[in-house]
Every structure is written in C-alpha cells, then in structure tokens.
C-alpha cells in the first residue's frame, strides 16, 4: 500500500531566517540618519563610523535622498540617464562604465538605489523629491555652462510644480501643459489659489535678457512685461537675481547653491 502524499499548506515553504527583517524599512532608516548627520556637516567617513556603514554606502544613501552633489556623481548620472533612454538598467551601467573608464562598482555607487526594489511604495514620493532636486541642479548647471534658450527651457520645465513667491510674498506654482501632439507648449500656467493665469515663454526670455545687475530692486526693473511679477519670483528662486534685504523677508532666503 503506497503512502498518501501530504497536501502542502497554503503559504507554506521555507521560512525566512529573520522574518522581522525588512530591507526597505532598514535602508530608509539608514538614509534618514545619514541625511541628518550630513546636514550637520559631518564627513562621509564620520557618518559611516557613526552608523557602522561603509562611506561608499553612505554616499549612495545621500545620493538617493538627493542631498549629495559632486562633479563625478553628476557626470555618472547624466551619462547613465542618456544610455538608459534606449538601454535596460544593467546594459546602461555597462555602457556608462565603458564610456567613463570606471568600474561597474564605481558607477553603481554613484547612482541612487532603484525605486520599488529597496524602498516600500509608500516612500516613492519621498525618493522622487530627491530625484527631482538632482534634476533641477543638473538642468541649472547645464544652462550655466551653455546659456542657450533651449537649455533655459529645460530649467523652466524641471521647476514646474515647485513653490515660488512673488515680490509681495504671495505663493504660486506653475505647470507646463502638453499639446495634442504630445509636446510641451511654450506657455506656463500660473496657479494662484482659485485663479490660473498664462505666462508666455517669450515674456520669460525677454525678462532674462533684461537682467542688468545682481540685485533687482523690483519686478518692473526686468521690463514692462505681462506676468513679470511671477518671472521675478522665478528668477530669484533660480538664483539668477538677488533682491533687496527687506524683500527677502517676504520671499524667503533660498539656500546657497553649490558651484
């Protein structure tokens, strides 16, 4: 008489050695701790000693959080993103390593942790904030190195949805919409609470050409342009102009950008 085969219970299988261990949660906590220490101006080595981590992992955590910036990190990330437009993740890493004459380990150390793999979905928004901050930094640096109208349009695009303030301290944001052909229209929609106003790209370019000094006393100094009060707030947030001391009290004090 043959033995009866036991039916496998639902959910059965090999048990985790550490069922309480959550890689995503653990990495998130490490990232938050690293950011806090980095903001207190501790070095990567000192942060690593404090958290019991390799300095290279500390740097990767800070890159993921969007607070670490360097010329090497920017070069690696820009090169990787270019390849990643047409290649899968692993192939893009190989191509980046070959193009920059770096090891694969070096390339991955300068890239943020992949979303969804190491972090829970509830943290997706938080990680994307850091990614957007890096994108804005790179767009602005690209324009400063090559101040073409196309590169400045790239700056305006990545700042869509960011909060700005007018000369009088009123908050606003803007969005750039796409037309029927799927491409962005050269028009910004300013959101001021219940009202939305349009701002033409040509007006922004005109005001950009009218910057004559570092400290711009008032919006009209950029020209008699429709929507110049919003352009003034945008240029201040971009770091293109400075404003009088008393105006900063209303508009805020943007953080100093790293050169």
ABEGO torsion letter per residue (X at the ends): XBBBBBBBBBGBEBBBABAABBAAAAAAAAAAAAAAAAAAGBBAAAAAAAAGBBAAAAAAAAAAAGABBBAAAAAAAAAAAAAAAABBAAAAAAAAAAAAGBBAAAAAAABBBBBGAABBAAAAAAAAAAAAAAAAAAAAAAAAABBBAAAAAAAAAAABGBBBBBAAGBBBBBBBBBBAAGBBBBBBBBBBEABBBBBBAAAAAAAAAABABABBABAAAAEBBBGAAAAAAAAAAAGABBBBAAAAAAAEBBBBBBX
